[in-house]
Amino acid sequence: MTTTKAGTAPPGVRDPARRTIKSSLLKDSMTYTRYSLETNGEFTEFDSTIGPGYSNPEHYHTRFTETFTCTAGVLTIMLDGKKLVLESGESAKVDIGHRHSLANASDEEARFLTRLEPGDESFEQAMYIMHGLAEDGMTNRDGVPGSPITLAVLVGLMDTWLTGWGFWLASPVLFVMRRYGKGNGLESRLVQKYWSSD
């Protein structure tokens, strides 16, 4: 079996049925079309659907660019304060460090392809963990874990940094909590449960 830094191949490589992760709570689903492992680290790619009313908070990444391609419905992206409305076949690229958020402001489901460049296995792991925690009832209705240490671990794995003064002030605390979560084995346990285990 092919191994990665996590010690095992991604869930969907071991079992094709696990390429798709979804959550009724989060109103979304993701299907990995290419894990970073399958592209020699060049990119990660997944097909997502989000229901009407879905939105995520403004954030940025420091490890990868994101390219979003709408394949059905309408996807709204706020990029550095500018509103982009993508219809089927249209794409938008978000470079490292640029503020952005996603939303579905329509009455229909929106579907889109996301490509991270370079590929990012830690992000992939975080998505499995986040959806698993939501389905296990360990988050609030917005998908935020009840434990701040778990949240800090997820933020670090996802490389997803929220914007605004409150988050900027909290960043040093999150950094310390993530180090604590790694040091006491929480990150390893979450990866083992939601990524490595069958």
N, C-alpha and C positions, 0 to 999 in steps of 0.2 A: 504494500500500500504506500502511495506517495505521502510523504510527511512534509509539514511546514513548520514554521517557528512555533506554532501552537502544539506541535507534536502529532497531529493527525490531519488528514485531508479534510477539506470543507464538507459539511453535512451533505450537500447536494451532489458531491462527487462520490461519496460513499453510498448514497441512496438518492437516486434522481427525484423521488417524490419530495425530498426535503429541499429542493431548489427554491420552492415557494414558501414564504413565511407571510402570515397575515394576522391581523388582529381586528376583531369587531369593535373593540374599545378605541383603537387608534384610527379606525375607518380607512385602513389601507391594506395593500398587499404588495409584496415584492417577489419577483422571480429572478434569480441570478442566471443570466445568460452566459456570463463568463466571470469566474472568480479570478482574482489576481494570480493564483497558482496556475491557472490554465493559459495565462498570457505571458508567463515569465515575468510578471510584475509590471508589464506595460500599462495595463488598465484593468479596472473592475467595471462590469456592466450589469445593469439590472433593469427589468421591466416592472414599472409600478402602476398601481391604480389608486386613486384617491376619490373618496365619495364627496358629494355636495357638502359644502360647509367646511371642508378640511382646510386647515392652515397651520403653518409652523412659524415659530418666532424668527425674527431677523437674526442672522448669524453669519459667521465666516469660517473658512478653513485655512490651515497653514501648510498642509502636506500635499494637497492635490487640487487640480482644477475639476470643475464639473461641467459637463455639457448635457443639457436637457433637450430632448426631442419629443414633441407632442405627437402621439400616434392616434389619439381619439379624444373627442371632447375638446375642452378648452382649459389650458393651464396658465395661471397667472403667476408671474414672477416679479417681485420687487427687487431691483438690482441697483444698489447705491442710490436709493430714493426714486428711481425711475420705474414706472410700471410697464411691464412687457406682457402682452397677451398673446400666447402661442396657440395656434390652431394646428390641426393635423398636418404633419410634414414640416413644421417650422421648428427651428432650434435656437438656443441661446447658450453661450458659454460664460461661465463664471470663473474668473481667474482667482488665484490664491490671494487671500486677504480682502476680497471684495464682499461687501455686505449684501445679503440676499435672503429671501424667504419665498416659500411656495404656497399657493392657495388654489382651491377650486371654488370659484364664486358662482358657478353655474348650477343648474338643477340636474345635471347629468354627471355620470361618472367621468373622470378624466384619466387618461392613460398616457404614460410617457416613458421613454428610455433614458436612463441616466448613465453616463460614462465618467468614471473617475480616472484621472491620469496624473501620476502613475497609479497603478493598482494599489489598493490598501486593505490588507487582510484584517488589520485591527478594526477598521470601519465595518467590514463584513461581520466580524465577530460581534461588534456592538449592536448591530441590527438584530441578530439572532437573540442576543441577550435582552434587548429592549422589548421585542415582541413576546419573548418567553415570559418575562416578568409581568407584562400587561395581561397575558392570558392566565397567569397564575395568581392574579389578583393582588400583585405586590406594587402596584402603582396607583396614582389617582386617575381620574377619568381623562386627564390630559396626557397620560402616559409617563408622568414624572414619578420615579421611585420614591417610596416612603422614606428610605434611608438616604441622608445626605452623602454618606460615604459611597454608597452605590451610585448615586447620581454623579459624583466626582469621577468615579472610575469610568462610567459610561462617557462622560464628556471628553475625558482624555483618550479613550479608545476611538471615539468617533471623530476626534479633532474638530469638534463643533463648538464654537465659542460664541456665546450670545453677546449682543451689543448693548450699549447703554451704561450709565453711570453705576447702577446697582450691581451689574455683573462685573464691571471693571473693578469695583471695590471688593467684590467677593472673590475675584480670581486668585489672590494669594491663598485664601482659605481653601478653595477648591484644589489648588495645587498640593497643599499639605495633606488634605484628606485623600487625594488620589494616591500620594506616596504611601500613606498609611494603609489604604486599601490594597495596594500592591504588596506592601511589607507583611501584612497579616494574612495574606493568602486569599482575600476576597476576590480579587480579579481572577486569579487562577481557578477558584471554585466556580465562578460564574461562567468562565470560558469552558470549563469541564462540563458543567451541567447543560448549557444551551448550545454549545458548538461541538465539543468533542464526543459527548456521549451519544449512544444510539438509542 
